[in-house]
C-alpha cells in the first residue's frame, strides 16, 4: 500500500502541480513543461489534436536541453544493442549493471504525459527507477535517453502474481493486462510477462505505461 507521502506526490503529478524539493533531471523537465502547458486528464483521447502541442513541447525540450547540458551526443554503440520495445531502443550500459533506453514517447499524446508517466513509475516501482540522462535527436525524431537497472530473469512472471501485487496496491484489473487505480486517477497498461521480470521471487516492473484520468480528490 502507498504511504500518505507517496499518494500526495502522485496527486501533485496528476493535478499538474510543480514539484518542489527534487533536483533530478526528469522532475526539472516535467516542471518546465507543467509551467507552460496544461496537464490533461483525458490522455487516452485526441492524439492527433494534441500533435501540435507535442511538437511545441519537443522544441521547448530541445532548447532547454542544449542550454542546460542535457543534450546527449555520446550514445551507446550498436554492439551494445539488446532489443527494441514498443517505444524504446534498449542498449546495455558499459558498466553491465544498467540499460540505456532511447524512448520516443510514441505511446503518449504529449511529452508532458510521458514525463508524468516516468515520475509515476519511479514513485511506484522504485527498484527499477529511471534516471533521465538527457535528450537527443535522430532522423528528426526526439528521444529521451533514460538509464534503468539491468535485471536478469530467473523465472517466468505469472499473470496471477502480477494481478495480486497490483490489486494489493489498489489497482483493479479492468481488461486483460490493463489496470485502474480509481482513487489516484491512474491507468496502468500492458502489464504482461514481457514487461515484468522475476528475480529471486521478486517482481520487477521494467516497462510501464501510466496515464492520468479524472479522479476522486479525497486521497488522504
N, C-alpha and C positions, 0 to 999 in steps of 0.2 A: 504494500500500500504506500501511497505517496505521502511524504511529510507535508505539513502546512506550508513550509518554506518552498518546497518544490511546486506545490499547487499554486502558490502565489506567483512564482516565476512563470509558470505555464500560462496563467491568466494574463500576465503582463504581455507575453508574446502574442496571444490570440487577440488581445484588445489593441495591439499596436502601440503599446506604451514604451517609451525609451527606457532601456535597461541601464541602470546606474551601477557603478562599482565593479564592473568587469572590464578587463583590458584586452581580452583576446581579439584576434582579427575578425572572427566571424561575428561577434557581438558588435564590433565597431562598424562593420559594413552593414549589418542589419539595422543598426540605429540610424546610419546615414540614409538608408532607403526609407525608413519609417518617417524621418523628418521631412522628406519630400514627396512621399506617395502614401495614399491611404492603405490600411490593411483591410483586405477583403474577407468576408465570411461566406462568400459564395464561390469558393475557389474551384469547385467542380464544374463550373459553367463558364461559357463565353471565352474560350481560349482565343478564338480569332479576334473578338472585340478588344481583348487586352494586349494584342500583339504590339500595338503602338507604344503602350506603356512599358512593355518588356524591352523594346528597343531603346526607349529613353533611359530606362534603368541600366541597360548594358553600357550606354555611353557614359553615364554617371560613374559606374563601377570602373570602367577603363580609365577614365580621367583620375579618379581618386587613387586607384592602384598605382598608376605611374608617378603620382605626386608623393606617395607615401611608402615607396619601396616595397610594394606588394605585387609588382608586375613580375611574373616568373618567366625567365628566359631559358634557364637551365632545366630542361625537362628530362624525365627518365628516357634512356635509350631503349631501342626496340628489343635488345637482348634481355631486358628485364620485364617484357610484356607477359602478363599472365592470362588475362581473359577480358571479355567485354560483357558488361551487364546491359540492361535496357537503356541506361542513360550515362554510363561511365566506362571509360577505358581504365584498366587496372594494371598497375606495374608493381613489382617487388622493389621496395626501397633497398638502397645499397647496404643498409645495416642488417637486412634479413629479418628484422623484427616488426616491420611495418609495411603497409602498402601505400602507394600513391594512386589516387583516383582523379581522373580528369572528367569532370561532370558538366554536361552542357545544359542541365536543368530542363530537359525536354518534357518531363512529366508535369511541369508547373507552368501556369499561365503567366507568372511574373517571377522576377528574380527575388523579390521580397518574400514570396511564398516559399521559394526554395530555401532561403537562408533561415526563415522561420522553422522549416522542417528540420534543418541541420541542428539548430539550437534545441528543438524539442527532442530530437534523438539524443543529444548529449546530456540532457536532463534525465531522460527516462532510461537510457541504456548507457550508463557511464562507463562500463567496461569495454565498450567499443566506440568511445567518443572520437569525433573528428577534430582535427586541427586544420584550420584554413591556412595554407601556406601562401596563397595569393590567387591571382587570376592570370590567364593567358589567352591567346587567340591563335587559332589555327584554321586556315582556309576560311577566314572571315567569321568564324564561329567562336564565341566567348566561352571559356571553360573556367570553372572553379577548380583549383588544384588543392586537393584535400589529402591529409595523411590520417591513416587509421591503423590500429594494431592488426598485425597479421595473425589470424587464429587458424590453427590446423584442426581438422576434424578427426575424432576417434570413434564416432558412431553416427548413425543417421538420425536426424531430428524427426521426431514423431509429431504429427499434426495435433494429436490429442494433448501432448505435453505443452505444445505452444499455446493451445487454447486455454489450458488450465492456468498457465502463468499469466497470460493476458487478462483472463477473467478475474483472477485474484487481485489484479491491479485496476479493475474497474472497466476494462474493455469488453464489450459484448460482441459476440460473433454475429454479423449481420448477413453475410452470404459468403460461401466458400471460404476464402482466406482473408476476408476484409472484416475490420472491427470498428466499433464506435464507442467512444467514451462520452456519453451524453453530458455529464456534469461539467467536464472540462472543455467540451466543444471540439473534440479531436476525432478525425477519421484516420485510421491506420490501415494501409492496404498491402495486399500481396505478401502476407506472412506465411509463406510456404517453406519447405525444407531446403530450398536453394538459397534463401536469404537469411537462414538461421543455421548456425554451426553448433554442434555439440562437442565439448571437450571436457573430460573429467566430470561427466554427468551435469555439466552446466550449459545452459543455452546462451549463445552469443548472437545477438541480433546485429548482423553486419550491414544489411541493406534495408532501410525503412523508407516509406513514403507517408509523410504526415500531411493532412490538410486540416485547416481550421474551419469550423462552422459556427453558426449562431448557437449559443449555449445558455444554460441556466447560470445566472450570475452569482448564485449563492454557493460559492466554492468553499468558504471557510466556516 
